[in-house]
Amino acid sequence: MPFPLRLACCAFTLFAACPVALSQSPPPRDPSAVAVLQQSLAVMGGVVPADSVATGTVTITSGSKTESGTIRILTRGLNQTAEEFEMPDGKWSDIFSGGLGAHKAADKLEEQSLEWACSAQSASFPLVLISSVLNNLDSAFEYVGLEESGGAKLHHIRISNTFAWNAKLKHLSEFSIRDLWLDAASGLPRRLSYERRAAGGAEPRIPMEVRYSDFRTVGGILYPFRIERDFNGTPWATIKVLSVTFTVGLSGSAFPVRTQGRPE
């Protein structure tokens, strides 16, 4: 069954629960940014489904090579996502669960670093992504300004996770920064950008960008049926969603990520 947003409490965190010490100062939350995000949620349907499965085609360009295949985009609650690619040269998937991330290829599951996991949550279903951020008590929001792009006015909002509840994880905050642009007229997300990094220090910063269009209503929820992605400043993938199904009964086994050994 779908569940109200007010009951959700987790995303961009490393645990399903969100304990915050009463003595801690709350993360900075610009009221203008919060209002814009809440409006966007209302426009997209307002209630997060218990789970979702979207299927479609994907065209990936890497250098001079372009190939097409299929993709499945899975979500469960607010803190589990997976994207499964089936291409001519094999299958692979990126998985996010409770703040941990993994990459699976050739049936081999490889756990990724906590730094990588900070940006591993799938951005393909923006209703879930924005809901998870708003319901994380450690999220910080900054309203950057009203900008114009392609003749449209866009609200620019910067989001990050402060990890205020655990001092040992605060160094991860810089890896969680995301910039989101929402259409001022429709309230719909249009663009998301962030950096993918596997570790701190001299580890390369890889710019990532996601663009949304062709939103369609499925079961009272708006879902983008065209998703374009850039990798390191270059067009990388074009996803065309063909079908979306909600509340199909996905289990945690669809998001296999190691659950032990987290920092305390």
C-alpha positions in Angstrom: 0.0 0.0 0.0 1.2 3.6 -0.6 2.2 5.4 2.5 2.0 9.1 3.4 5.1 11.2 3.1 4.8 12.2 6.8 5.6 8.6 7.8 8.8 8.4 5.7 12.1 9.1 7.4 15.1 8.2 5.5 17.3 8.9 2.4 20.8 9.9 1.8 21.5 8.3 5.2 23.3 5.2 6.2 20.5 3.7 8.3 16.8 3.2 8.0 16.1 5.2 11.1 16.9 8.9 11.5 17.9 9.5 15.1 18.9 13.1 15.8 20.1 14.2 19.2 18.0 17.0 20.7 21.1 19.0 21.5 22.1 19.2 17.9 21.3 22.3 15.8 19.0 21.5 12.9 20.5 21.6 9.4 19.9 24.9 7.5 16.6 24.7 5.6 15.8 27.6 3.4 11.9 28.0 3.7 11.8 29.0 0.0 13.6 25.8 -1.1 11.4 23.6 1.1 8.2 25.3 -0.3 9.3 24.7 -3.9 10.1 21.0 -3.2 6.8 20.4 -1.4 4.9 22.0 -4.3 6.8 19.7 -6.7 5.8 16.7 -4.7 2.1 17.7 -4.7 2.2 18.2 -8.5 3.8 14.8 -9.0 1.2 13.0 -6.9 2.1 13.6 -3.3 2.2 10.0 -2.1 5.2 7.7 -2.6 4.1 4.1 -3.7 5.4 1.2 -1.6 7.5 0.2 -4.6 7.8 0.7 -8.4 9.1 -1.0 -11.5 9.7 1.0 -14.7 10.9 -0.7 -17.9 12.2 0.8 -21.0 14.9 1.1 -23.7 18.2 2.7 -23.2 20.8 4.0 -25.7 24.3 4.4 -24.4 27.1 6.3 -26.1 30.7 5.7 -25.0 33.3 7.3 -27.1 32.6 6.3 -30.7 30.5 3.4 -29.7 26.7 3.5 -29.4 24.6 0.6 -28.4 21.0 0.0 -27.3 19.5 -2.2 -24.7 16.8 -2.4 -22.0 16.6 -1.0 -18.5 14.5 -1.7 -15.4 14.3 1.0 -12.7 13.2 -0.3 -9.3 12.3 1.6 -6.1 11.2 0.3 -2.7 10.1 2.9 -0.1 12.4 5.9 0.1 15.8 4.3 0.5 16.1 1.4 -1.9 16.7 1.7 -5.6 18.2 -0.3 -8.4 18.8 0.2 -12.1 19.3 -2.9 -14.1 20.8 -2.6 -17.6 20.8 -5.4 -20.3 23.1 -4.4 -23.1 24.6 -6.4 -26.1 27.8 -6.9 -24.1 26.2 -8.1 -20.9 24.1 -7.2 -17.9 24.9 -4.9 -15.0 23.2 -2.9 -12.3 23.7 -0.2 -9.7 22.1 -0.7 -6.4 21.4 1.6 -3.4 19.9 0.4 -0.1 19.8 2.2 3.2 22.8 4.5 2.4 25.0 1.7 1.0 25.8 1.1 -2.6 26.9 -1.8 -4.8 27.6 -2.5 -8.5 26.7 -5.9 -10.0 28.1 -7.3 -13.2 28.4 -10.8 -14.5 26.5 -12.0 -11.4 29.3 -10.6 -9.2 28.2 -8.1 -6.5 30.9 -5.5 -5.6 30.2 -3.3 -2.6 31.1 0.4 -3.3 32.6 3.0 -0.9 30.4 5.2 1.3 31.6 8.2 -0.7 30.2 6.6 -3.9 27.0 5.6 -2.1 26.3 9.2 -1.3 25.2 9.8 -4.9 24.1 6.3 -5.7 20.4 6.6 -5.1 18.6 6.4 -8.5 17.5 9.8 -9.7 15.2 8.4 -12.4 12.0 8.6 -10.2 12.1 12.2 -8.9 9.0 11.8 -6.7 10.9 9.2 -4.6 14.2 11.2 -4.7 12.7 14.5 -3.5 10.5 12.7 -0.9 13.5 10.9 0.5 15.4 14.2 0.9 12.6 16.1 2.5 12.0 13.3 5.0 15.6 13.0 6.0 16.0 15.1 9.2 19.7 15.7 8.3 19.0 17.2 4.9 20.0 20.9 4.2 18.3 23.0 1.6 19.5 26.2 -0.1 17.5 28.3 -2.5 20.1 29.4 -5.0 17.8 31.5 -7.2 15.4 31.8 -10.1 17.2 31.1 -13.3 16.3 31.0 -17.0 17.1 28.1 -19.3 15.7 27.4 -22.8 13.1 30.1 -22.3 11.8 28.6 -19.1 12.3 30.0 -15.5 13.7 27.4 -13.1 14.0 27.3 -9.4 17.6 26.3 -8.5 17.9 24.4 -5.2 21.0 22.9 -3.6 20.5 19.8 -1.4 23.0 18.0 0.9 23.1 15.6 3.8 24.7 17.0 6.9 25.0 13.6 8.6 24.5 15.6 11.8 23.4 12.5 13.7 26.8 10.9 13.5 30.0 12.9 13.8 32.0 10.0 12.2 30.1 10.4 9.0 30.1 14.2 8.7 33.0 14.1 6.2 30.6 12.4 3.8 28.5 15.6 3.5 30.4 17.0 0.6 29.8 13.9 -1.4 26.0 14.2 -1.1 25.6 17.7 -2.7 23.1 17.8 -5.5 21.7 20.7 -7.5 18.1 20.5 -8.7 16.3 22.7 -11.1 12.4 22.7 -11.1 10.2 24.4 -13.6 8.7 27.5 -12.0 5.5 27.2 -14.0 4.7 23.5 -13.7 6.6 22.6 -10.6 8.2 19.6 -12.3 11.9 18.7 -11.9 13.8 19.4 -15.1 17.5 18.9 -14.3 19.7 17.4 -11.6 23.5 17.6 -11.3 26.0 16.2 -8.9 29.5 14.8 -8.7 30.3 11.1 -8.6 33.4 10.3 -6.5 34.6 7.0 -5.2 36.7 8.4 -2.4 38.1 11.7 -1.0 41.4 13.4 -1.6 42.7 13.2 -5.1 39.9 10.9 -6.3 38.5 12.3 -9.6 35.3 14.3 -9.5 33.0 13.1 -12.3 30.2 15.5 -13.2 26.9 13.8 -13.7 23.7 15.4 -15.0 20.1 14.0 -15.4 17.4 15.7 -17.5 13.7 14.9 -17.2 10.9 15.3 -19.8 7.7 13.8 -21.2 6.1 13.4 -17.7 3.0 11.1 -17.9 0.4 10.2 -15.3 0.4 6.6 -14.2 -2.0 5.7 -11.4 -2.2 9.3 -10.3 1.6 9.8 -10.2 3.7 11.7 -12.7 6.7 9.8 -14.0 9.3 11.1 -16.6 9.1 8.9 -19.7 12.3 10.4 -21.1 15.5 10.6 -19.0 18.7 11.9 -20.5 22.1 11.5 -18.7 25.5 13.1 -19.2 28.7 11.6 -17.9 31.7 13.8 -17.3 30.2 16.5 -19.4 29.3 14.3 -22.4 25.9 12.8 -23.4 25.9 9.2 -22.2 22.5 7.6 -21.9 19.0 8.2 -23.2 16.2 6.3 -21.4 12.7 5.9 -22.9 10.3 4.5 -20.4 7.7 2.2 -21.8 5.8 1.1 -18.8 5.5 1.8 -15.0 3.9 -0.3 -12.4 3.4 0.5 -8.7 3.0 -1.6 -5.6 4.1 -4.9 -7.2 5.4 -6.4 -3.9 9.2 -6.1 -4.3 11.2 -7.5 -1.5 14.5 -6.5 0.0 16.2 -9.2 -2.1 15.8 -7.0 -5.2 18.3 -4.6 -3.6 21.3 -6.8 -2.5 23.7 -4.7 -0.6 25.8 -5.7 2.4 24.2 -4.7 5.6 26.8 -5.3 8.2 29.9 -3.3 9.1 28.5 0.2 9.0 30.2 2.9 11.1 28.7 3.3 14.5 
